[in-house]
Amino acid sequence: MHIPRNLTLLALAGAFLLGGCASRGPVPTFYDFGPVAPMATVPSSTPPVPVLVIADANGPSWLDSQRMYYRLLYADAQQSRPYAYNRWNTPPLQLLSQRLKTRVAQSGVKVLSTTDAAAGIPLLRIDVDDFSQNFDTQTHSSGHVSLRASLFRGHRLIDQKTFSRSGPAGSADAQGGAQALAAASDAIATDVLVWLGTLTILKE
């Protein structure tokens, strides 16, 4: 039976397209911290100042990429492993910076960037030490965030404090890790607000 040439070409083109789709592999899934919910409680001691400059967070280079990392504490705690097909839609350093700025603004403080800073306005600098999902067992993990907050006025250090928060992941996968890390980041933002509220020098 004779097959028209145009039908043969269409069949070949379809096979090529299907083969090309199959060769791409799984499509990555992207995560972030989700919508910003209203603060459950605002510490009575805040806001400490009407205006605050918050610099973008600093941290190790692996936190300045979109890769999602986890550690198997029960196997090799020194090895940080990336998920193969899961990514942050924005690097964690940017996610943390934006969430902290949002939470501080929710407390009633006017938040400025370093480019808008004026002389005499206190500046908050954040240095992130850890931001990872840690597996205690194959089925249980938690999100851990650790950072150091430094408050300056001019070139003078007013105070510095380290904050750490951990929270259980609802599932032993990237989705559970993303949710746990978002919750830990929100908790640290509240801790930072409480700390700022104790610095009476800011209200002078």
Secondary structure, 3 states (H helix, E strand, C coil): CCCCHHHHHHHHHHHHHHHHHHHCCCCCEEECCCCCCCCCCCCCCCCCCCEEEECCCECCHHHHCCEEEEEECCCEEEEEEEEEEEEECCCHHHHHHHHHHHHHHHCCCEEECHHHCCCCCCEEEEEEEEEEEEECCCCCEEEEEEEEEEEEECCEEEEEEEEEEEEECCCCCHHHHHHHHHHHHHHHHHHHHHHHHHCHHHHC
